[in-house]
Amino acid sequence: MAAAARWCAALLLCAGPGLLTLAQAAPQAVAHAAHAAAHPKPQASQPSHPAAPKASPAAHLAEPCKQWVPRLPGLSAAQCSALKLQPSGTRSVQARELWMGDVGARNAPVKVLVLGAIHGDELSASTVALQWMGLAQDNGADALWRFVPMLNPDGVMAQPARRVNAHGVDLNRNFPTPGWAQEAPRYWAQRTRKDPRRWPGNKPLSEPESRFVHDQMTAFTPDLIVSIHAPYGVLDFDGPTDPPRRLGRLMLDPVGVFPGSLGYYGGMHKGVPVVTIELPNAQRAPLLAETRQMWLDLHRWMGEHLPAKTASAAQPARAP
């Protein structure tokens, strides 16, 4: 009962103005590391992409908010700079840091990995991940949250923003699902008609960004993965438990299973529930009230459906 009371109190606080009252001071980025290893050239039947421009060394040394605030919709400098982002030590194809942040107690009964912008042209996904990180700093003590708000920084920072990474790979088709070597190329060729925006790559985990997620699943061992996308305006789910029926205005509407996708790999192959949020607009962030309501609804579902070890920690109150 005491654990349940703490969970309820956290959710009631979450409905208050805490979104904009975040912990202070963001760390400076670490020194520029060596560029990633060269990627194998696509075969003739695979899409050909112009060489992506290299990120400038000055950009590598700047804290992420200086790059992100002008690029991401609905994100203020005050909100971003107050978050406790840390360099992960992993860099993108163009040597941009993959920033992350942990919020919550190390011994919390639940571990949640939140990913934003696995597709670089879904800018609102990064904004919501960062706003959720602010909510977690105020009200997320009942879980250990790991936020990676911009998994595909090269795609986000491209002009214009690109779904794929700097190697032209759709990172959400690059995970080692069963039969990938046969199914992923076949699906790309037959079902997408070799759409360059959905090329799965030469082999699974060929990209530093997808390898980073795979490594996080192994080392962090999340009980739940939340992947934020846009712009279909629905809620998707893959995993061994009952799905959430809604988060905020987003209603459950499964979008299917795709070779190499994170939902297929994590939820169906590895047995880790994967909640996929499809925001309604890739270029415009939801209102803060809607972002907060999705957060409340996720907490409620976590308390009811995550594994038995979390059951005593989660009896959330209804949102006001």
C-alpha positions as CSV (number, residue, x, y, z in Angstrom):
1,M,0.0,0.0,0.0
2,A,2.9,2.4,0.7
3,A,4.3,1.8,-2.7
4,A,0.9,2.4,-4.3
5,A,0.5,5.7,-2.4
6,R,3.9,6.9,-3.6
7,W,2.9,6.1,-7.2
8,C,-0.4,7.9,-6.9
9,A,1.3,10.9,-5.4
10,A,3.7,11.0,-8.3
11,L,0.9,11.0,-10.8
12,L,-1.0,13.7,-9.0
13,L,2.1,15.9,-8.9
14,C,2.6,15.2,-12.6
15,A,-0.7,17.0,-13.4
16,G,0.7,20.2,-11.9
17,P,2.9,22.9,-13.4
18,G,6.1,20.8,-12.9
19,L,6.7,20.4,-16.6
20,L,8.5,23.7,-16.9
21,T,10.2,23.6,-13.4
22,L,13.0,21.2,-14.2
23,A,16.4,20.5,-12.5
24,Q,19.1,22.9,-13.6
25,A,22.3,22.9,-15.6
26,A,23.1,20.8,-18.6
27,P,26.6,19.3,-19.0
28,Q,29.0,20.4,-21.7
29,A,29.6,17.9,-24.5
30,V,32.8,15.9,-24.5
31,A,35.6,16.4,-27.0
32,H,35.1,15.2,-30.5
33,A,35.8,11.5,-31.0
34,A,37.1,9.8,-34.2
35,H,34.6,9.3,-37.0
36,A,32.7,6.0,-37.2
37,A,34.2,3.2,-39.3
38,A,33.4,3.3,-43.1
39,H,30.1,1.7,-44.1
40,P,30.0,-1.0,-46.9
41,K,28.9,0.4,-50.2
42,P,25.4,-0.5,-51.3
43,Q,25.1,-3.0,-54.1
44,A,23.8,-1.9,-57.5
45,S,20.2,-2.9,-56.6
46,Q,20.2,-0.8,-53.5
47,P,19.4,2.9,-53.3
48,S,22.2,5.4,-54.1
49,H,22.3,8.5,-52.0
50,P,24.4,11.6,-52.4
51,A,27.2,11.9,-49.8
52,A,25.7,13.5,-46.7
53,P,27.5,16.6,-45.5
54,K,29.8,16.2,-42.6
55,A,28.9,17.8,-39.3
56,S,31.2,20.6,-38.5
57,P,33.7,20.1,-35.6
58,A,32.3,23.2,-33.8
59,A,28.9,21.5,-33.7
60,H,30.3,18.5,-32.0
61,L,31.7,20.6,-29.2
62,A,28.5,22.5,-28.6
63,E,26.0,21.3,-26.0
64,P,23.0,19.7,-27.7
65,C,20.5,22.3,-26.9
66,K,22.3,24.9,-29.0
67,Q,21.7,22.7,-32.0
68,W,18.3,21.3,-31.0
69,V,16.2,24.3,-30.0
70,P,16.3,26.0,-33.4
71,R,15.5,22.7,-35.0
72,L,12.8,21.0,-32.9
73,P,9.2,22.3,-32.7
74,G,7.8,23.5,-29.4
75,L,11.1,23.2,-27.5
76,S,12.3,26.3,-25.5
77,A,15.9,26.9,-24.6
78,A,14.9,27.0,-20.9
79,Q,13.3,23.6,-21.1
80,C,16.1,21.9,-22.9
81,S,19.0,23.4,-21.0
82,A,17.5,22.4,-17.7
83,L,17.6,18.7,-18.6
84,K,20.5,16.5,-17.3
85,L,21.6,15.1,-20.7
86,Q,24.8,13.2,-20.8
87,P,27.0,12.0,-23.7
88,S,26.5,8.3,-24.3
89,G,29.9,7.8,-25.8
90,T,28.3,6.6,-29.0
91,R,28.4,8.7,-32.2
92,S,26.3,8.7,-35.3
93,V,27.7,8.1,-38.8
94,Q,28.6,11.8,-39.0
95,A,30.2,11.7,-35.5
96,R,27.3,13.4,-33.7
97,E,26.9,12.4,-30.1
98,L,23.9,10.3,-29.1
99,W,22.8,12.1,-26.0
100,M,21.0,10.4,-23.2
101,G,19.7,11.0,-19.7
102,D,18.8,8.7,-16.7
103,V,16.1,9.8,-14.3
104,G,14.9,7.9,-11.2
105,A,16.4,5.6,-8.6
106,R,18.9,2.9,-9.6
107,N,17.0,0.4,-7.6
108,A,13.6,1.2,-9.0
109,P,11.4,-1.8,-9.8
110,V,10.8,-0.8,-13.4
111,K,13.3,0.3,-16.1
112,V,12.0,2.1,-19.2
113,L,13.9,3.0,-22.3
114,V,12.4,6.0,-24.2
115,L,13.6,6.7,-27.8
116,G,12.9,9.7,-29.9
117,A,13.5,10.4,-33.6
118,I,14.7,7.0,-34.8
119,H,13.4,8.6,-38.1
120,G,15.1,11.9,-38.5
121,D,12.2,13.7,-40.2
122,E,9.9,13.1,-37.2
123,L,11.0,16.1,-35.3
124,S,8.1,16.3,-32.9
125,A,9.2,12.9,-31.5
126,S,12.4,14.4,-30.0
127,T,10.4,17.2,-28.5
128,V,8.0,14.9,-26.7
129,A,10.9,12.7,-25.4
130,L,12.5,15.8,-24.0
131,Q,9.3,17.0,-22.4
132,W,8.7,13.6,-20.9
133,M,12.2,13.7,-19.5
134,G,11.3,16.9,-17.7
135,L,8.2,15.2,-16.3
136,A,10.2,12.3,-15.1
137,Q,12.7,14.6,-13.3
138,D,9.7,16.0,-11.3
139,N,7.6,12.8,-10.9
140,G,9.4,9.7,-12.2
141,A,10.9,8.3,-9.0
142,D,9.0,5.0,-9.2
143,A,10.9,3.9,-12.3
144,L,14.4,4.3,-13.7
145,W,13.9,6.1,-17.0
146,R,16.6,6.2,-19.7
147,F,15.9,8.8,-22.4
148,V,17.6,8.9,-25.8
149,P,15.6,11.9,-27.3
150,M,17.4,12.0,-30.7
151,L,18.5,8.6,-31.9
152,N,19.1,9.7,-35.5
153,P,20.8,13.2,-35.2
154,D,22.2,13.1,-38.7
155,G,18.7,12.7,-40.2
156,V,17.3,15.4,-37.9
157,M,20.0,17.9,-38.8
158,A,20.0,17.2,-42.5
159,Q,18.5,20.0,-44.7
160,P,15.8,19.0,-45.2
161,A,15.4,16.4,-42.4
162,R,15.6,12.8,-43.6
163,R,14.0,9.7,-42.4
164,V,17.1,7.6,-42.9
165,N,20.5,8.0,-41.3
166,A,23.6,9.3,-43.1
167,H,24.2,5.9,-44.7
168,G,20.7,6.0,-46.2
169,V,19.5,3.2,-43.8
170,D,16.0,3.2,-42.2
171,L,17.1,2.4,-38.6
172,N,13.7,1.0,-37.8
173,R,14.3,-1.8,-40.4
174,N,17.9,-2.6,-39.2
175,F,17.3,-4.8,-36.1
176,P,18.1,-8.5,-36.2
177,T,14.6,-10.0,-36.5
178,P,14.3,-13.7,-37.3
179,G,15.0,-14.4,-41.0
180,W,16.2,-10.8,-41.6
181,A,18.6,-11.8,-44.4
182,Q,15.7,-13.1,-46.5
183,E,12.7,-11.2,-45.2
184,A,14.1,-7.6,-45.0
185,P,15.5,-7.3,-48.5
186,R,12.4,-9.1,-49.9
187,Y,10.0,-6.8,-48.1
188,W,12.0,-3.7,-49.2
189,A,12.0,-4.8,-52.9
190,Q,8.5,-6.2,-53.2
191,R,6.3,-4.3,-50.7
192,T,8.0,-0.9,-50.7
193,R,9.2,-1.1,-54.4
194,K,12.7,-0.3,-53.2
195,D,11.7,2.9,-51.5
196,P,15.0,4.6,-50.6
197,R,13.4,5.9,-47.4
198,R,12.9,2.4,-46.2
199,W,16.1,0.6,-47.1
200,P,17.0,-1.8,-44.3
201,G,20.7,-1.8,-45.0
202,N,23.2,-4.5,-46.1
203,K,22.9,-6.4,-42.8
204,P,21.2,-6.1,-39.4
205,L,22.8,-3.8,-36.9
206,S,25.0,-2.3,-39.7
207,E,24.6,1.2,-38.2
208,P,26.1,2.7,-35.1
209,E,22.6,4.1,-34.1
210,S,20.8,0.7,-34.3
211,R,23.8,-1.0,-32.5
212,F,23.5,1.5,-29.7
213,V,19.8,0.5,-29.1
214,H,20.7,-3.1,-29.3
215,D,23.5,-2.6,-26.7
216,Q,21.1,-0.6,-24.4
217,M,18.6,-3.5,-24.5
218,T,21.5,-5.9,-23.4
219,A,23.1,-3.7,-20.8
220,F,20.2,-1.6,-19.4
221,T,17.7,-4.5,-19.7
222,P,14.5,-2.4,-19.9
223,D,11.2,-3.8,-18.8
224,L,9.5,-1.5,-21.4
225,I,10.6,0.4,-24.5
226,V,8.7,3.4,-25.7
227,S,9.6,4.5,-29.2
228,I,8.1,7.9,-30.3
229,H,7.3,8.5,-34.0
230,A,5.0,10.6,-36.2
231,P,2.8,11.4,-38.1
232,Y,0.1,8.7,-38.2
233,G,-1.7,9.7,-35.0
234,V,-2.2,6.2,-33.5
235,L,-0.8,3.9,-30.8
236,D,1.0,0.7,-31.7
237,F,2.2,-2.1,-29.5
238,D,4.3,-5.3,-29.7
239,G,4.9,-7.6,-26.8
240,P,3.8,-10.3,-24.4
241,T,1.2,-8.4,-22.4
242,D,-2.1,-6.6,-23.0
243,P,-1.5,-3.3,-24.9
244,P,-2.5,0.1,-23.7
245,R,-5.8,1.0,-25.3
246,R,-5.0,4.7,-25.5
247,L,-2.4,7.3,-24.5
248,G,-4.0,10.7,-24.5
249,R,-5.9,11.1,-27.7
250,L,-4.0,8.3,-29.4
251,M,-6.0,5.1,-29.7
252,L,-4.6,1.6,-30.2
253,D,-4.5,0.8,-33.9
254,P,-1.8,-1.8,-34.7
255,V,0.2,-0.9,-37.8
256,G,1.6,-4.4,-38.6
257,V,4.9,-6.2,-38.3
258,F,7.9,-5.3,-40.4
259,P,11.1,-7.2,-40.9
260,G,13.9,-5.4,-39.0
261,S,11.6,-3.2,-36.9
262,L,12.2,-2.5,-33.2
263,G,8.7,-3.5,-32.4
264,Y,9.2,-6.9,-34.0
265,Y,12.7,-7.4,-32.6
266,G,12.0,-6.2,-29.0
267,G,8.4,-7.0,-28.5
268,M,7.9,-10.2,-30.4
269,H,11.4,-11.7,-30.5
270,K,12.9,-10.6,-27.2
271,G,9.7,-10.4,-25.2
272,V,10.2,-6.8,-24.1
273,P,7.0,-4.7,-24.5
274,V,7.4,-2.0,-27.1
275,V,4.9,0.9,-27.0
276,T,5.1,2.8,-30.3
277,I,3.6,6.3,-30.2
278,E,2.7,7.8,-33.5
279,L,2.2,11.5,-32.9
280,P,-0.3,13.2,-35.3
281,N,2.2,15.7,-36.7
282,A,5.9,15.3,-37.4
283,Q,6.6,19.1,-37.6
284,R,4.4,20.3,-34.8
285,A,4.6,19.1,-31.2
286,P,1.4,18.3,-29.2
287,L,0.2,20.8,-26.6
288,L,1.9,20.4,-23.3
289,A,-1.4,19.2,-21.7
290,E,-1.7,16.4,-24.3
291,T,2.0,15.4,-23.7
292,R,1.3,15.2,-20.0
293,Q,-1.9,13.2,-20.5
294,M,0.0,10.6,-22.5
295,W,2.5,10.4,-19.7
296,L,-0.3,9.9,-17.1
297,D,-1.9,7.2,-19.2
298,L,1.4,5.4,-19.7
299,H,2.0,5.3,-16.0
300,R,-1.5,3.9,-15.4
301,W,-0.9,1.1,-18.0
302,M,2.5,0.4,-16.5
303,G,1.0,-0.2,-13.1
304,E,-1.6,-2.6,-14.4
305,H,0.4,-4.6,-17.1
306,L,4.1,-4.7,-16.5
307,P,5.6,-7.9,-15.0
308,A,4.7,-9.1,-11.6
309,K,7.8,-7.6,-10.0
310,T,6.3,-4.2,-10.6
311,A,2.8,-4.8,-9.5
312,S,3.2,-3.7,-5.9
313,A,4.8,-0.4,-7.1
314,A,2.0,0.7,-9.4
315,Q,-1.6,1.6,-8.5
316,P,-1.9,5.0,-10.2
317,A,-4.6,7.5,-9.6
318,R,-6.9,8.7,-12.3
319,A,-5.8,11.9,-14.1
320,P,-7.8,14.9,-13.1
